[in-house]
Amino acid sequence: MARKKFIAGNWKMNTTIDEAVALAKAVVEKAGQVADVDVAICPPFISLKAVSDVVKGSNVKLGAQDVHWEAKGAFTGKISCAMLKSVGVQYVIIGHSEQRTYFHETNETVNKKVKAVLAAGLLPIICVGETLDERKTGKLFSVVEGQTKGAFAGISKADALTCTVAYEPVWAIGTGEVATPDQANEMHIFIRKQISSLYDTDTAGAVRIQYGGSMKPDNAKALLALSDVDGGLIGGAALKADDFFGIVKPK
Ligand code: 13P
């Protein structure tokens, strides 16, 4: 089955509300009518409402960068699925390596978030990926297997089909050091094999797997041409509409 490409911009902790609105407007101007690629932008929480108003009526979808798994209550600083839905969010990034590294995200908390997001009818983008040390010491496959199986634990096949996985080798994030096409595709095929072992080959063949890590207009074409790379999760290059569009429609 052909998988539609999916390019999402993770703006991380960048942009004030005014800057976010301006960037969103520029993205909509360029990519708002694109229909053969799914496009989403994920601004910081405080800009979600304003950006939601900008993307409304276009083909650009709205995503959040994280969520808390509880529905409500005494969780200072946290944001629930219902809150995200109330501003028009559709996608939620879960388990980004920066959350794992700096904010105690584990495979267990990732799984709780995936379950909450699915129960709310939102679409998870589940991030996995090894550190440089894990790659150098040959642990890359076992680490990514644990992250993938951990994220999908207890998730039905029907729900799994609505998930996107983002393979983001930690050593390639924000470093300018992009995974080679061989390194990326090898891991994407491995992740698909893990999904197949949890469900079946049809499910594994339908789940989209994005690549993330220093993806830019000049390397996007080669990465997106790989058999098992179904899109990108873009950090730095998503902060400039021209660069982001250069990945949505690479030349
Ligand atoms: P960069 O594109 O800046 O390397 O970031 C990738 C990323 O972490 C997207 O989530």
Boltz pocket constraint, residues with backbone or C-beta under 6 A from the ligand:
constraints:
  - pocket:
      binder: B
      contacts: [[A, 10], [A, 96], [A, 168], [A, 172], [A, 173], [A, 174], [A, 175], [A, 176], [A, 212], [A, 213], [A, 214], [A, 215], [A, 233], [A, 234], [A, 235], [A, 236], [A, 237]]
      max_distance: 6.0
